């Protein structure tokens, strides 16, 4: 069996929902949580210690890390647009906890920016996140660029796959 290089992800937002993501990601051999960030540094440091994440840092430091390919955006909904847009501008693909943004205008702006940057943009929910996130990481690792017009169908396929292969949690 050929060993795949792990995709490094950075998690922004270390609140309550982050525990679900941080506990599930290591179960997939294609993912590696490289860093976590939060507006409250102590919260990021606590999550890093709890889940053996190598680095707690600022959002700016996480976005500047060239090894991080995917940003998992777990911020509060009104911050989703700003954080996801910054990640796209930094050349990252983004997994957003739902909702993508709080307005349609922001959503369109974000998807247009992601398409222009050839970044993948996915929206999900922690209760179904583990398998779709792994699926999307595998798709990106294979070099397949997901065009925004087809992101929903790819995410839907990944979510369907998750319902078929994952235990109910």
N, C-alpha and C positions, 0 to 999 in steps of 0.2 A: 504494500500500500504506500502510495506517495504522500509524504507529509506536506500539508499546505502551510504556507506562511500565515500566521495569524493576523487578522485585520485589527489594528489598534483603534480603539474608540475612546472618546472623552465624554464624560457625563457632566452637563451643566445643569445645576439645580439639585441640591442634596437634601431636599425635604422628605416628607413621608413616603412618597411614591418611589423614591430612588432606591429604597431597599429591595423592592421587587426586581428592578432591573439589575442591581448590583449582585443579587444572589443568583439570578438566572444566567447572566452572561457567561460566567466561567464554566457553565455546563456544556458550552459549545466550543469545540476545539478550533473554530475559525475566528473566534473573538478574543480580544485581550483588552481589558480596561486599563488604559495607560495613565489616565489622570481623571480627577474630578474637581469641579469648581462650584463655588457658590458665592453669593454676595457676602455671606457671613463666613469668613475663613474658618472659624472654629467648627462650623457645621461640616464643611468640606473635610477638614482634618479628622473629625470624628468618624465620618463615613469611610474615609481612606483607611483609618486604623481598623475599623470594624470589618471591612471587606478585603483587607490586604491589597489595597490599591496603591501602587508605588508612589503616587504623587498627588498632593492636594495643592491647588494653585489658583491664581486669579483666572477669570474668564479670558482676559487678554493673553495670558501665558498659554492657556490651553489652545486657543485659536491659532497662536503663533507656532505651535509645535508641528513641524513638518511630517512627523511620523503618524500623527493622528489623522485617520482617513474619514472617520464618521463621528459626528457630534450627536449625542443623544440629548435632546432639549427637553428637560423636565422642569422648566421654570413655570411660574404661574401664567395662566393664559394671556394676560395682557402683555407679558414680556416675550411671548413666543415669536412674534414678528421680528423684533429687534435682535434677539439672540440668533434666530435662524438666518436672518439676512447677514449678520456679521459672520456667521459660519460659512455661508455661501461665498461671501466676498473673500474669505480666507482660503477658498478652494476646497472646502469640505463638503461631503455629502451629509445630509441631516435626517435623523429620525426624530420626529416631534411627537411628544405625548399629545393626545387630542386636547383641544382643537388646533388645527394648523395655525390659524390667526383668529382674531375676534371680529374682523370685518372682511367682506368679500374683496374690497379694494386692496387690503393688505395681502390677502391670499393670492390674488392675481399678480400683484407686484412681486411677491416672493417666488411664485412659480415661474414667472417670466425671468427673474434674475437667475434662478437655478438652471433654467433651460439655457440661458445665454452663457453660463459658466460651465455647462456640461456636468452639473452636480445632480445627484439623486436627491429627491425630497420625498419622504414617507411620513405618513401620519398613522399612529396606532394607539393602543391602549395597553396599559401594564397587564391587564388580565389576559391578554393574548399576545404579549410582546416577545416572548422568548424565541419561539420558532420562527415567526416572521422576520425578526431582527437577524437571526442567523441566516435565514434564506436570503434576505437582502444583502447581507455581507458576502455570502457566497456568490451571488449574482455579480456584485461589484468586483469582487476579487477575480472573477473569471474575465473581467475586462469588458463586461457588457454594460454599456451606458444606458440608463433608463431615461428615455425622453419623457418629459412631463406629460405629454398627451397619453402616454401608456403607463404612467406610474400607478394609477389606480388599478389597472388590470393586473400588473405585476404584484402589487401589494395584496390584491384580492386573491390571487393564486397562492401567494405565500400564506395568507390568513386561512384559506381553505385547507392548504396543506397542514397548517398548524392544528386546525380542528380535527383533522383526520389522524395525525400522528402524535399529538400531545395529550397528556392526561388532563382531565378537567381540574382546574385550580380555582 
